[in-house]
Amino acid sequence: MPIEPSSIIWNRGVYALLSMAAMALAFVCFQWSSADITIYKIDNFLDKEYFKPVSDNNADEWREKRLRLENTLASRSDSAYYYANAERFYQLLDTLESKSPALIQKLGWQANEQKALDYARLALQIRPSSAFLWKEVVLSDVALKQYGKELNGAFERAVSLDAWNKQLLFNMIKLGLDNWDHIDMPAQFSVMLAMDHLIAIDEQYRLLHNGNSAIKSALILTALTAVKACPIDNQLKAKLPKFDVFCNTRNLK
């Protein structure tokens, strides 16, 4: 029986290895594509649940979506977007604890806010530069009454990482002022810095649009809310020039 040349045997071996690698890659791509589709469907489901009238008739759909979410996370533990989707899932469930207690009772799921916070932390391990995720940490920490170093850092990062996002700034200001008596000075400074940025954005918008304001900071930062942050410590005035003027002009000092 003729012996095959070693080069032919080697080529066949290489071909077999390449074929196996191609099949493995195709399988991984299929898994990832399937996971993306699942997360997209869950995202749409959460959008629908957020805007629709409160109901307790779809507990089975919630259970099915959570099972799919958990399976997807098990297959893609490297995706910040997937963890962020899980955070949103449990954040909405926490909201429904007061809006639809009958649904929550049917589901029997507890500690939804804590789970939302845990998933936000996991997402931030992968994408620490996301201001949105840091804002979600603030949201969960204040809901859980966890006032401490994590909350201080989350306030600071949310504001500094997206300093000119007016919706984010407004959210941080509201969260800060609503919890002003409980948050530490570093978090309070971040709230005041968010006010300073929002006023600056408002001024720029007025210059470009003939004095018309899309933000209406004078209405947002009324005396009833902004008075909590005034007066400004002398050491902070240079860092908060816009907000310092705001306090002065409205006699909040």
C-alpha positions in Angstrom: 0.0 0.0 0.0 1.6 3.3 -1.0 2.6 5.7 1.8 1.2 9.2 1.4 3.8 11.9 1.3 4.1 13.7 4.6 3.2 17.0 3.0 -0.2 15.7 1.9 -0.9 14.4 5.5 0.1 17.8 6.9 -2.1 19.6 4.5 -5.1 17.4 5.4 -4.4 18.0 9.1 -4.3 21.8 8.6 -7.5 21.7 6.6 -9.2 19.7 9.3 -8.1 22.1 12.0 -9.2 25.1 9.9 -12.6 23.5 9.3 -13.0 22.9 13.0 -12.0 26.5 13.8 -14.4 27.8 11.2 -17.3 25.7 12.6 -16.5 26.9 16.2 -16.4 30.5 15.0 -19.7 30.1 13.2 -21.2 28.6 16.4 -20.0 31.5 18.5 -21.3 34.1 15.9 -24.7 32.3 15.9 -24.8 32.4 19.7 -23.9 36.1 19.8 -26.4 36.9 17.1 -29.1 35.0 18.9 -28.3 36.8 22.2 -28.4 40.2 20.4 -31.9 39.4 19.1 -33.1 38.3 22.6 -31.8 41.5 24.2 -33.4 43.6 21.5 -36.7 41.9 22.2 -36.4 42.4 25.9 -35.5 46.1 25.3 -38.7 46.5 23.3 -40.7 44.7 26.0 -39.4 47.1 28.7 -40.3 50.1 26.5 -43.8 48.8 26.1 -44.2 48.0 29.8 -42.8 51.5 30.8 -45.4 53.4 28.7 -48.4 51.2 28.8 -51.2 51.4 31.5 -50.4 49.4 34.6 -51.6 45.8 34.5 -51.1 42.5 36.3 -52.2 40.3 33.5 -48.8 39.6 32.0 -46.9 37.9 34.8 -46.1 34.9 32.5 -44.5 37.2 30.0 -42.3 38.8 32.7 -41.2 35.3 33.8 -40.4 34.3 30.2 -38.4 37.5 29.6 -36.4 37.0 32.8 -35.6 33.4 31.9 -34.4 34.6 28.5 -32.4 37.4 30.0 -30.6 35.1 32.5 -29.8 32.6 29.7 -28.4 35.4 27.6 -26.3 36.8 30.4 -24.9 33.3 30.9 -23.7 33.1 27.3 -22.4 36.7 27.1 -20.9 37.7 30.4 -18.6 40.1 28.7 -21.2 42.6 27.5 -21.8 45.8 29.4 -24.9 46.4 27.2 -26.5 43.1 28.3 -25.8 43.9 32.0 -27.3 47.4 31.5 -30.4 45.8 30.0 -30.7 43.6 33.1 -30.3 46.7 35.3 -33.1 48.3 33.4 -35.2 45.2 33.8 -35.0 45.2 37.6 -35.2 48.9 37.9 -38.5 48.9 36.1 -39.7 46.0 38.4 -38.8 48.1 41.4 -40.9 51.0 40.0 -43.8 48.5 39.6 -43.6 47.6 43.3 -45.6 50.8 44.0 -47.4 51.2 40.7 -48.5 47.5 40.3 -48.2 45.6 43.6 -50.6 43.0 42.3 -48.1 42.1 39.5 -45.2 42.0 41.9 -47.2 39.8 44.2 -47.9 37.4 41.4 -44.3 37.2 40.4 -43.0 36.9 43.9 -39.7 38.6 43.1 -38.0 40.5 45.9 -35.1 42.9 46.2 -35.4 44.2 42.7 -33.6 47.5 43.4 -30.7 45.7 44.8 -30.5 43.4 41.7 -30.6 46.5 39.5 -27.7 48.0 41.4 -25.7 44.7 41.2 -26.1 44.6 37.4 -25.1 48.2 37.1 -21.9 47.4 39.0 -21.2 44.5 36.7 -21.8 46.7 33.6 -19.4 49.3 35.0 -16.7 46.8 35.5 -16.7 46.5 31.7 -17.6 50.1 30.8 -16.5 52.4 33.6 -16.8 55.4 31.3 -20.6 55.3 31.0 -22.2 58.3 32.7 -25.6 56.7 32.3 -24.6 53.6 34.3 -23.1 55.8 37.1 -26.5 57.7 37.1 -28.2 54.4 37.6 -26.0 53.6 40.5 -27.0 56.9 42.1 -30.7 56.1 41.5 -30.3 52.7 43.2 -28.2 53.9 46.1 -30.6 56.7 47.1 -33.6 54.3 46.7 -31.8 51.8 49.0 -30.7 54.7 51.3 -27.1 53.7 50.8 -25.4 57.1 51.4 -21.6 56.6 51.3 -18.5 56.4 49.2 -20.1 54.6 46.3 -22.8 57.2 46.0 -20.3 60.1 46.2 -18.2 58.5 43.5 -21.2 57.8 41.3 -22.4 61.4 41.5 -19.0 62.7 40.6 -18.5 60.3 37.7 -22.0 60.8 36.2 -21.5 64.6 36.1 -17.9 64.6 35.0 -18.2 62.0 32.3 -21.0 63.7 30.4 -20.8 67.3 31.7 -22.9 68.9 29.0 -25.8 66.4 28.7 -28.6 68.6 30.0 -31.1 65.7 30.6 -28.4 63.8 32.6 -27.6 67.0 34.5 -31.2 67.6 35.3 -31.6 64.1 36.6 -28.5 64.4 38.8 -29.7 67.7 40.2 -33.2 66.3 41.0 -31.7 63.2 42.7 -29.3 65.3 44.6 -31.8 68.0 45.8 -34.4 65.3 46.7 -31.8 63.7 49.0 -29.8 66.8 50.0 -30.0 66.3 53.7 -28.6 62.7 53.4 -25.8 62.9 50.9 -22.2 63.8 51.8 -20.4 67.0 50.8 -18.6 65.4 47.8 -22.0 64.4 46.4 -23.4 67.8 47.2 -20.5 69.4 45.3 -21.3 67.2 42.2 -24.9 68.4 42.3 -23.8 72.0 42.5 -21.4 71.4 39.6 -24.3 69.9 37.6 -26.3 73.1 38.3 -23.3 75.2 37.2 -23.1 73.3 33.9 -26.8 73.4 33.3 -26.9 77.2 33.8 -23.9 77.6 31.4 -25.7 75.4 28.8 -28.8 77.6 29.2 -26.8 80.8 28.7 -25.2 79.4 25.5 -28.6 78.4 24.2 -30.1 81.8 24.9 -27.2 83.5 22.9 -27.8 81.2 19.9 -31.6 81.6 20.0 -32.3 85.2 20.7 -32.8 84.9 24.4 -35.2 82.0 24.2 -34.4 79.1 26.6 -35.1 75.5 26.0 -33.9 74.5 29.5 -35.6 77.2 31.5 -33.1 76.9 34.3 -34.7 79.7 36.2 -37.8 77.5 36.5 -35.8 74.3 37.2 -33.6 75.8 39.9 -36.3 77.7 41.8 -35.7 79.1 45.2 -37.6 76.2 46.8 -35.0 73.7 45.5 -31.8 75.6 44.9 -31.9 77.2 48.3 -30.7 73.8 49.6 -27.4 74.3 47.8 -26.9 77.9 48.7 -24.9 79.6 50.0 -21.7 78.4 48.4 -18.6 78.0 50.5 -16.0 80.6 49.6 -13.5 77.9 48.7 -15.9 76.6 46.0 -16.9 79.9 44.4 -14.2 79.8 41.8 -15.2 76.2 40.8 -18.9 77.2 40.6 -19.0 80.7 39.0 -22.4 80.3 37.3 -24.2 78.8 40.2 -22.7 81.4 42.5 -24.1 84.2 40.4 -27.5 82.3 40.3 -27.6 82.3 44.1 -26.6 86.0 44.3 -29.2 87.2 41.8 -32.0 85.3 43.5 -31.1 86.5 47.0 -30.6 82.9 48.1 -27.6 83.7 50.3 
